[in-house]
Amino acid sequence: MPTKKKKRVFIVDDHPMMRQGLAQLIGDEVDLEICGEAGDAGAALDAVGKLKPDLVLADITLPDKNGIELIKDLQAVQPGLAIIVISMHDESLYAERVLRAGARGYIMKQEGGKKMMQAIREVLNGRISVSEKISARILEIFSGKRTEADRSPIERLTDREFEVFQQLGSGKSTRDIAQQLHVSVKTVEVHRTNIKEKLGLKTAAELISYSARWAQTEDTK
């Protein structure tokens, strides 16, 4: 009997120990193998374009680019690529965003290896892999039971606005954010104005304070 070809997995995470742990976990599976890894988005895009993996496991927080933007870039490099986000961040804030960007799954880093393998196989078999809570929310959206009014103010931010909001919460200036995102200062200022409007804030000081408090809350989760 011919040996079934192993599915090739690529890992993107800026923590070497996390990459090593995932590689060992996946390497123990008879039907999976690691074809490469990267610690940032730039290296990941170059490698994925050459290696053409079957699936990418990607963290959402990377040193050079937001993980949501990386997902969009990966889909441009290899359309239809199966991507699962593995993250420490609250799935209620990020799961819908990464699915809209083109990922097929979202799993928290604190989940065990068994759930990770289950998510990988579900996605490789063409299914979406998210928690029951997120699955229920998505069904509510498609059924029309959850409207725009039901979403929190932060959920109403676009992906780029949300990224600017996160950067503000980490203490970065408008100029710093513009350099990080490779856009003009004026573009960031427009995003800031839109964010203030959506969050019901009047001044720049209120926005900075709000984003800093939000960032602190996220750090304690």
C-alpha positions as CSV (number, residue, x, y, z in Angstrom):
1,M,0.0,0.0,0.0
2,P,1.4,3.5,-0.9
3,T,2.2,5.7,2.1
4,K,-0.3,8.6,2.4
5,K,1.4,12.0,1.8
6,K,1.8,14.0,5.0
7,K,0.2,17.4,5.2
8,R,2.8,20.2,5.5
9,V,2.4,22.8,8.3
10,F,4.2,26.1,8.6
11,I,4.5,27.9,12.0
12,V,4.6,31.7,12.5
13,D,5.3,32.9,16.0
14,D,7.8,35.3,17.5
15,H,8.6,33.1,20.5
16,P,11.2,30.4,19.6
17,M,10.0,28.1,22.5
18,M,6.4,28.3,21.2
19,R,7.5,27.3,17.7
20,Q,9.6,24.5,19.1
21,G,6.7,23.2,21.2
22,L,4.3,23.3,18.3
23,A,6.9,21.6,16.0
24,Q,7.4,18.8,18.4
25,L,3.7,18.3,18.9
26,I,3.0,18.2,15.2
27,G,6.1,16.1,14.4
28,D,4.7,13.3,16.6
29,E,1.7,13.0,14.3
30,V,1.9,10.3,11.5
31,D,-0.1,12.4,9.0
32,L,1.5,15.8,9.6
33,E,5.0,17.4,9.2
34,I,6.6,20.8,9.7
35,C,7.9,22.3,6.5
36,G,9.2,25.6,8.0
37,E,8.8,28.3,10.6
38,A,9.2,32.1,10.9
39,G,9.4,34.6,13.7
40,D,7.8,37.5,11.9
41,A,5.4,38.3,9.1
42,G,8.0,39.3,6.5
43,A,9.9,36.0,6.8
44,A,6.7,34.1,6.8
45,L,5.5,35.7,3.5
46,D,8.8,34.9,1.8
47,A,8.9,31.3,3.0
48,V,5.2,30.5,2.4
49,G,5.5,31.7,-1.2
50,K,8.3,29.2,-1.8
51,L,7.2,26.3,0.4
52,K,3.5,26.2,-0.4
53,P,2.4,24.6,2.9
54,D,-1.0,22.9,3.3
55,L,-1.7,24.9,6.5
56,V,-0.2,27.8,8.4
57,L,-0.4,28.2,12.2
58,A,0.0,31.9,13.0
59,D,0.1,34.1,16.1
60,I,-1.8,37.3,15.9
61,T,0.8,39.4,17.6
62,L,4.0,39.7,15.6
63,P,6.9,42.3,15.8
64,D,6.6,43.7,12.3
65,K,2.9,43.3,11.3
66,N,-0.5,42.7,12.7
67,G,-1.6,39.1,12.4
68,I,-4.8,40.1,10.7
69,E,-2.9,41.9,7.9
70,L,-0.6,38.9,7.6
71,I,-3.6,36.6,7.0
72,K,-4.7,38.9,4.1
73,D,-1.2,38.9,2.7
74,L,-0.9,35.1,2.9
75,Q,-4.2,34.7,1.1
76,A,-2.9,37.0,-1.7
77,V,0.4,34.9,-1.9
78,Q,-1.4,31.5,-1.8
79,P,-5.2,31.9,-2.4
80,G,-7.3,29.4,-0.4
81,L,-4.4,28.6,2.1
82,A,-5.7,27.1,5.3
83,I,-4.7,29.3,8.2
84,I,-5.4,28.8,12.0
85,V,-4.6,31.6,14.4
86,I,-3.2,30.5,17.8
87,S,-3.3,33.4,20.3
88,M,-3.4,34.4,23.9
89,H,-5.9,37.2,23.1
90,D,-9.6,36.9,23.9
91,E,-11.3,35.1,21.0
92,S,-14.5,37.2,21.4
93,L,-12.5,40.2,20.1
94,Y,-10.4,38.5,17.4
95,A,-12.0,35.4,16.1
96,E,-14.5,37.1,13.8
97,R,-11.8,39.4,12.5
98,V,-9.4,36.7,11.6
99,L,-12.2,34.6,9.9
100,R,-13.2,37.7,7.8
101,A,-9.5,38.1,6.9
102,G,-9.4,34.6,5.5
103,A,-8.3,32.3,8.4
104,R,-10.3,29.1,8.9
105,G,-9.8,28.6,12.6
106,Y,-9.0,30.3,16.0
107,I,-7.6,28.6,19.0
108,M,-6.4,29.9,22.3
109,K,-2.8,29.0,23.3
110,Q,-3.8,27.7,26.6
111,E,-5.8,24.9,25.0
112,G,-4.2,21.5,25.1
113,G,-2.4,19.6,22.3
114,K,-5.5,17.4,21.7
115,K,-7.7,20.4,20.8
116,M,-4.9,21.8,18.7
117,M,-4.7,18.6,16.6
118,Q,-8.5,18.5,16.3
119,A,-8.5,22.1,15.0
120,I,-5.8,21.3,12.5
121,R,-7.5,18.3,11.1
122,E,-10.9,20.1,10.9
123,V,-9.4,22.9,8.9
124,L,-7.4,20.6,6.6
125,N,-10.7,18.8,5.9
126,G,-12.3,22.0,4.8
127,R,-14.2,23.0,7.9
128,I,-14.1,26.0,10.2
129,S,-12.7,25.4,13.7
130,V,-13.7,27.8,16.4
131,S,-15.1,27.4,19.9
132,E,-18.8,26.7,20.5
133,K,-19.3,30.3,21.8
134,I,-17.9,31.9,18.6
135,S,-19.7,29.4,16.4
136,A,-23.0,30.4,18.0
137,R,-22.2,34.1,17.5
138,I,-21.4,33.6,13.8
139,L,-24.7,31.7,13.4
140,E,-26.5,34.6,15.0
141,I,-25.0,37.0,12.6
142,F,-25.9,34.9,9.5
143,S,-29.4,34.4,10.8
144,G,-29.9,38.1,11.3
145,K,-30.4,37.7,15.1
146,R,-27.3,39.7,15.9
147,T,-27.3,43.2,14.3
148,E,-24.8,46.0,14.2
149,A,-26.5,47.6,17.2
150,D,-25.6,44.4,19.3
151,R,-21.9,44.8,18.7
152,S,-19.7,46.5,21.2
153,P,-18.1,49.9,20.1
154,I,-14.7,48.2,19.7
155,E,-16.2,45.5,17.5
156,R,-17.5,48.2,15.2
157,L,-13.9,49.4,14.4
158,T,-12.5,48.3,11.1
159,D,-9.4,46.0,11.2
160,R,-7.1,49.0,10.5
161,E,-8.9,51.2,13.1
162,F,-8.6,48.4,15.6
163,E,-4.9,48.1,14.9
164,V,-4.4,51.9,15.4
165,F,-6.4,51.7,18.7
166,Q,-4.2,48.9,19.9
167,Q,-1.0,50.9,19.1
168,L,-2.4,53.9,20.9
169,G,-3.1,51.7,24.0
170,S,0.5,50.6,24.0
171,G,1.7,54.2,24.2
172,K,2.7,54.8,20.6
173,S,2.5,58.3,19.1
174,T,0.7,59.0,15.8
175,R,4.1,59.3,14.1
176,D,5.3,55.9,15.5
177,I,2.0,54.3,14.4
178,A,2.4,55.7,10.9
179,Q,5.9,54.3,10.6
180,Q,4.8,50.9,11.9
181,L,1.9,50.7,9.5
182,H,3.8,52.2,6.6
183,V,1.2,55.0,6.1
184,S,1.2,58.8,6.4
185,V,0.6,60.6,9.6
186,K,-2.5,62.2,8.1
187,T,-3.9,58.7,7.5
188,V,-3.4,57.7,11.1
189,E,-5.1,61.0,12.2
190,V,-8.1,60.2,10.0
191,H,-8.3,56.7,11.7
192,R,-8.0,58.4,15.1
193,T,-10.9,60.7,14.3
194,N,-13.1,57.7,13.1
195,I,-12.2,55.8,16.3
196,K,-13.2,58.7,18.5
197,E,-16.5,58.9,16.7
198,K,-17.3,55.2,17.0
199,L,-16.3,55.1,20.6
200,G,-18.3,58.2,21.5
201,L,-15.2,60.1,22.6
202,K,-14.6,63.9,22.1
203,T,-10.9,64.6,22.7
204,A,-7.6,63.0,21.9
205,A,-6.9,62.8,25.6
206,E,-10.1,60.7,26.1
207,L,-9.0,58.4,23.3
208,I,-5.5,57.9,24.8
209,S,-7.0,57.2,28.2
210,Y,-9.6,54.8,26.9
211,S,-7.1,52.9,24.8
212,A,-4.6,52.6,27.6
213,R,-7.3,51.3,30.0
214,W,-8.4,48.8,27.4
215,A,-4.8,47.6,26.8
216,Q,-4.3,47.1,30.6
217,T,-7.5,45.0,30.8
218,E,-6.2,42.9,27.9
219,D,-2.9,42.4,29.5
220,T,-4.5,41.0,32.7
221,K,-6.6,38.4,30.8
